[in-house]
Every structure is written in C-alpha cells, then in structure tokens.
Amino acid sequence: MVTSCRTVIVGFFFWGVISNQVCFGSSSISGPIKVCADRLEELQTKQGASAGSWPGESYFTGSIVAGMVGAYEVEGDANYKTCAELGGDYILYSAQGNFYGDEAFALSRLSQISNNSSQNIWRTALIDFYFNVEHDVDGIEGYISQFVGAEPSTAVFYIANHVVAAYYVHAEDKQIWRQALIDYLAQVDDSSDFPVMGLGVATWALATTGSLDNTLIDPSGAGAAYWNGKKLADLTDLLRSHQVPKGEGYAGSFYWRFDHSGGGSGEGASGYTEDAIFASLGLMAASGINASIRAVREALLRGVGRTGIVWEHLSQQGAIYSAYAGEMLHVLSEIGIPGWAPVGPFIYDLDDDDSIGPGDLSMFACCWLHPSSDSGCSGLLPCIDCDFDCDGFVGPGDLSWFATGWLKRCDDPAVLWPSCQGGM
C-alpha cells in the first residue's frame, strides 16, 4: 500500500478559481466544524462495496475518518460517530490488515471514542497489524524499506501517522517507527513536493510520542543540507520560521517551501491548506496554544466555505477534496480547545495588536460602504475582513458589530462575535 501515490497531496497545485465567501459566527470553532462534518456525512457512500468511503477518495478514507472523530468529540453528534465508524469498517474491509499510515491513525482515533477504549475492534486490528509487521520474515525494517525511493515528504506523512498509531497501542517496535520518521525527515528539502507540510506532520508525530530533545536529525550528514546540525529541539522554531508574518498575504498561514519562494513555476508561495493544517498540528503538539496558533486558526477558519467545502488553498481556490475537509476537522478539533479565549472577537482586531481601538477603526474606514469583494484603501486588508454580518457589503450592520469591541481587549468576554447563521 505504501507504494501508492497520495493523489490528494500530489494534486496540491492544480488550480481553479472558485469563490465562496466565508463568515462564521460562534464563540468557538463549532460553526466551521459542523458545516464540514455535515457535508462529509452527507457525501459518504452508505451502501454497497464502497460503503464507508467517499466518492473518488477511497484511498484517503483514513484522513476523513480521523476528522469525523474530531467533529464528534467537539459536537457530540451521534451521526458523526456513526459516519466515522462506517468509514472504519471500510478501512478494515479494504485494507485486509495492511494499513496506510492515515488509516492506522484513524483506527486509533476510533478506538479512543469507543465504549471501551482498551478493548475494541479498532485497537485489536492495530495491535495485530504492528505485531504482524514485527514478526514478518523481513521484520519492521523490511516493511519500512518499502518507502525507499518514495517522495520524501509523502513518505514522512505516512510514517508520521504510523508512529502515532504504533505508540497508541504500545507496539513493541514503536521506537523503530519513530527513528524511521526522523531518518526520512532528514531527506526533506525544497526539492521535495511538500517541505513545510512534511516538517509539520513530522513535528506533530514526534512531539506527540516523545521528547523534542537534543537528538540530531541527521547525525551522519547524509541527508539534505537543510538539516545539518539541526536537532529535534529545533523543530518548533523551524516551523515558526515558516509562518507568514503579519502584513503579508495569507498572514498566519505557512509558506510551502523552506526558502519561502513559489518554486519558480508560478505557484503561490504560501496559504496552502494542508501546509497550514499540518504545521498547526505540529506547533500545537510541540508548544500548545500561543500567538502562532491563534494566528493560524484565524487563517484556517477563513478557508472553510459556508457549505463546508475546503479547498486546496485558504483563499478558497483550487481543487476540492473531502480529504481536505477531513484534515481541517482534525486540526480544528485540536486547536479549538474549550476554556481558551474564543477565536471570534479577534476578527475585530484588524491591526493585530490584541485590542480594538483607533488603528482598527482606521482600517475599517477604508472599506466603509464598499462591497466585501473590494481590496480596501491602500491594500491594507481585504474588505471581506470587515464584513462581519456577511451580507456582501461593509455598512451600518458591520459597524454595530465592531462597536461591541470598541476599546476592549480581544479576550474580553463582553466582546460579541457575529453569527452569520442568524445575526445578532
């Protein structure tokens, strides 16, 4: 299975222009999660040999199932759990005991929400898989050798998911899986298909399963030059160094290459959905909630369409896949932690100084009485950022919402968050 191409990721740079303004309202990430999960539940094949998968994306059932588990944990909707379990049944049937990394991770997530997390069909399937790999004639080294010659960042994606699943069931060879992830990460550079995504997903798996210590990533020096002298302890700062700063396009998202260029072939330099998703997971696992997470969460929320569509780019452009929505559910369920200051009020903080005052009003005025599709005066911000009531126009209704935060800090509970589902 590992030799198959991950077409969702490989199709990363297929562009098309599709527009669908998003403006969610909630004191949490519940709104975007619900519309994504509802759409995925509706699209899922319910009958026949493909029951449990999604049309045209059966190879990526694992990523979608993991997202639906996250949606169930946040929303508590039994339909989401049923959907995820049906997807799990498809994985068990189609894989016949030989799981992709994302399928293995999905089974671990299903186990976590089962009635008995220590004994269930999902956990048993994983235990059997890692036992069989270990005791096969070629052993785990032989199994992992199947990744030799594969595109490095794609190999990192699958191995990272295997690492988390192997640690979940306490597989005897779990540390070998973890070392394999480090070895393959050392091969990722800007000649890879998805360098920053690979860095993000590897950081997520490594921080989830152990310490980010002073272990050298490439002690032999045989890997890519980017990793010379780099340690596991450097991964968090490396990820942060690839986050798009304030004032630049797609601020809060991530560049897709280590050199922050577009690769010389016309692709955009930043704002791709999967880069933001897996970099977010990496930062969250390594360092928890912080300013970087707050910034990328705002960027991610803008990448979810009103009907639950998620595109390959956070500008709501490019290819549309259910796998993107599943991955989005995964990350939103992780970074939308109860008890943390709600994401909503930060929408009024247009100048990113953590409070709502004259600077924000000046930027709001740039878009006053303009359509939300306009770019704003002096290109300071797109007017869609000021269309709080989502009516396609920046006017009195938006000013009313903006006024609830006037001269307050963003984390003040008195600051209201607009609901495009039903207004004030």
N, C-alpha and C positions, 0 to 999 in steps of 0.2 A: 504493500500500500504506500510505502514511503516514497516510491519512485514516481507516483502520480503527481501531476502538476497542480499546484494550488491556483486554479484559474481565477478565483476571486481576487487574489492579490496580484497575480500576473497581469490581470486586466486593469491594473491600477491607473494606467494613463490613457485609457480610452475615454475621450472627451465628447460630450454633447452638452448643449446648453438647455437647461430646464430650470424654470423659475417657479418657486412656490414659497411665498413669504411665511416665515415662522414667527410667532409671538406667543409664547406660552405664559400662563399666569398661574402661580402657585407659590406657597411658602416653602416648597421643596421641589424635587425633580420629579414629582409624581405625574404631572401632566404629560411630559415627553415620554416617560416610561409607559404610561397607559396607552397612548396612541400607537407607539411602536409595537407593544405586545399585542394589542387588539388586532392590528393589521397582520402580524405574523400568525396569530391564532386562526384568523380567517383564511389566510393563504395556504395553510398547511394541508397537505393531502391526507384525507381521513380514511380512505378505503383503498383496497387493492394491495398489490405487492409493494407499492411505494408509500403505503400509509405511514405517516410519521415524519416523512421528509418534506422538503419544499420543492415545488416545480423547478426543474432545471438546476437545482443546487443540492442534490442528494449527497455529494461529496463533502458538503460543508454543514451537514446536519449538526455536528458536534458544536460548532460555534453558535448556532442558533439556539440549540437546546440549553446551553450554558446561560445564554442571555435570558431565556424564558424562566429559568430557575431564579435568576436575579430579580426579574419582574415579579415573580410570585412572592419572593421574600419581602419586597417593598410594598406591594399592593395587597397581598393576601388573597388574591383572586384564584379560586379553585380551578377555573378554566385554564389559567396559565400553567398550573401544576399538571393538569391532565394533558395539556399540549406538550409539555416538556417530557412527560413520561411516555407518551406515544412516540415522540422522537427518540427517546432512549430505547424503546422496543425496536424501532427501525435500525438503530445502531447495532444492537445485539444480533439482529437477524442478518443484516447485510455484511457486517464485518466478520462474522463467524469466528470471533475470538482473536482477531488480529486488528487492533485498533490504531487509527490515526491518533496523533497527539491530542488534537482538539476533541476527538471522540472520547478518549480516555479521560480528559479533564471534565467533559460533560457528564460522564458516568459518576465521577467523584462528586460533582455538584448535585446530581440526582440522589446519591447516597446521603448527602448532608440534609436533604429535606424529607427523607423517607421517615416512616413511622418509627423505625428502629435503625438509626444511622450506623450501628455497629454490626448489623447483620441484615443484609438485603441483597437482592439480585444484582444490583449495580456494583456494590462493593465486591461481591463474590466474583463477578466477571473480571474486575480489575485484578484481584488477587491471583486468579487463575492465569490471566494474561502475563503478568510480570513473573510469576513462577515458571510458566512455560518458556518464556524468553530466557530466563536464567538457566534453565535445565536443558535447553535445546543443544544439539550436538555442537553448534558453533558458539553457544553462550551469548551473553548480552553484547560482548564485543563484536561478534559476528552480526548481530541484529543491527547495532548502531552503524556498522560499516556500510550498511545499505545507503547511508546518507553521503558517503564519499562520492564526490563528483556532482552532488546536487548544488543548486544555487545556495550560497551560504546563509543569506538572511531567511530564506524559506526553510532551510534545514533547522535554523535556530528557532523558528516559530514552532515547528512540530516537536522538537526536542524539549523546548521550554514547557510546553503543555504536558508532555510525558513526565518531566521532572516533578511538577506539582502533583500529578496524579499518583506517581510512584511513592512520593512522600506521604500522601494521604493514606495509603494502605500499608505504609511501613514496609515497602518491598525491600527484600534483603539487599538488592543491588542498587538501591536508590542513590547512593553516593557516586556510583559509576555513571548513572544518568546525569547527575549534576556536573560531574567533571567533563562529560561529553559536551554539555551545553557550553561550558567555559571554553573548551577547545574549539568548538565551531564558531563561537562568538569572535574568537581571535582571528578568524578568517574574513570577517565582515569589514568592508570598507566601501568607498564610493564607487567601486566597480560592481558592487552588489546591487540587487534590484531595489532593496528597501533598507538602507543602512540604519536610519534612526528608528524605524519600526523594529528592526532586529535588536537594536540596543535596548529599546523599551521593553519588549517582551522578555528578553533575557534578564533584565534587571528585576522585572516582576517575579519571575520564577526563582531567581537566586535569592532575592530578599525575602520571599515567602518561605523558602525552605532552609535558610541558614543565615549565617552572618556575612555581611559585606565587609570583610576584613582586609588585611594586607597581602592576601594571596595574589601573586602576579597572574594576570590573564594569559600572558604569552611568555612564560619563563624561558623558552628555548629561542625566542626571537624568530621563529619560523613562520609566524603568521603575518598579517597585514601590518604595515609600518605604523598605522594609527594606534596600535596597542602597545608599542614599545614603552616599557616601564610602567604601564597602567596596571592598577590593582583593582580588586573588587570594590574597595573603599572609594574609588574614584567614580564609580558608575553613576551615582546620584548627581554629582556636579557635572559630569559629562552630559547627562540628559538635560539638565537645566541650561547648559550652554547652547543647546539646540532649540530652545523655546523662543518663539518670535516675541520680541520685546514690545512694550507699549509704543504706540506711534507708528508702527509698521502694519502693513496689510496682514490680516488674519492674526492679529495680536493674540497671544495666549496659546495659539496652536504651535506646531513644530515644523521646522524645516525637514525635508525628507532625506537630504544628503548631509554628510558631516561638514562639507565645505560651504553649505548654505546656498549653493547655486541651483539653477534649474537643470543642470546636467548637460547643457549645451544642445538640447534637442527640442527646445520650445516649451517643455513642461514648466509649470509653475514651481517656484522654489519652496512653497510652504502651503499649509492649510489642508493637507490631505487627511481624510477622516481616520484611516487606520493608523497613520503616524500619531495623531493626537490621542487616539484610544489607547494604544499600547504604551506610549510614552507616559500617559496619565496613570495607567496601571502600575508602571514601573516606579514612578515618583511616589505614588500613594503607598505602595508596599515598602519602599525604602525609607520614606520620611514622614508619612502621614499628611494630614491637612495642613496646608501652608499657602502662601501667596501664589505659588506656582500652580497649585491645584485649583485655587479659586479662579485664576485667570483662564486656565484651560477648560474649566467647567463651563464658564460663560461661552467660550468658543464652541464647545461641543453642543450646548443647547441651541445655539443658532444654526446648527447643522441638521436639526431634526425638522422635517416638514410637518405641517398641521395634521396630515393624514397618517403620519407615522413613517413616511418614506425617509430613508437615509441614503445619501449619495456618496460617491467616492471622494467628493471634495466638500468641505464645510460651507462653501459658497452656494451649496445646493445645485451643483453642476456635476456632470459626468454620469457614469454608469450607476444603475440602481440594482442592488442585490439585497436579498433577505439576510445574507450573512453580515452585511454592514449593519443592519438593524439589530441583529443578534449581538454583535460585538458592542454596539452602542448601549444596548440594555445591560450588558455585562459591566461596562465601565461606569454607567450612571448609577447602577445599584451599589457599586463600590464607593464612589465618591460622594454620593448623596446621603451622608451619614446623619441620622437623627441626632438632634442636640447641638449640631453645629449651626452657626449663623446662616439663615436661609440665603440661597443664591439670589432670590428675586430683587431685593432692594438695591443690589449693586448695579442694576440696569440703569438707575438714575445717575450713577457716578460716571459721567461721561468723560471726565478728565482724569479718572483713575487715581484720585488722591484719598480715597476711603471716606470721603464726606461729600455732602451735597450742598453746593454753595454757588457763589458768583461765577466761578470758572465753568461750572456745568451749565448755568443759565446762559452764559455767552455762547456756548456750543449749541445749546438747544435753540437759541435765537437764530442761528444760521439756517435752521430748517423750518422755521416758523412759516406756516401757510404754504409749505411745499409738499408735493407728493413724496411718499416714503421711498419711492424709487430714485429720487434725486441724490446727488452725491454730497450736497451741503456746501456752504460757502467755504472757500479756500481749501476744500477737500479735507476738512478737519475730521469728519466722521460721516458715514453714510446715514441718510435721513431715516432709514429703517430703524436705526437705533433709538430714534426719538418717537417713533410711532407706537406708543405704549398701549393704545387701545386697539391697535391692529385694524384700523379702518382704511389704511392706504394713504393717509393724509396726516400731516402734523398740524394740529389745531387745538381748539379750546379743551377738548376731551383729554388730550395728552398733557396739557398744562395743568389740568386738575389733578392728574395722577402725579406729575412731577412735584406739585406743591405739597404733597403729603410727606415728602422727604426734605423739604427746604430747611437748610441749616442744621440738619441732623447727620449723625454718622450712619453709615450704611447698615451697621449691625443693630441699630436702634429698633426694637420691636414695634414702635409706633409707625414706622415707615411701611406703607402699604405696597402691595405687589399686584399689578393689574391682572385681571383674569380675562383672557381673550375667549374663554369659554362662556362667559356670562356677564362681563362688565363689572362695575362696582356694585 
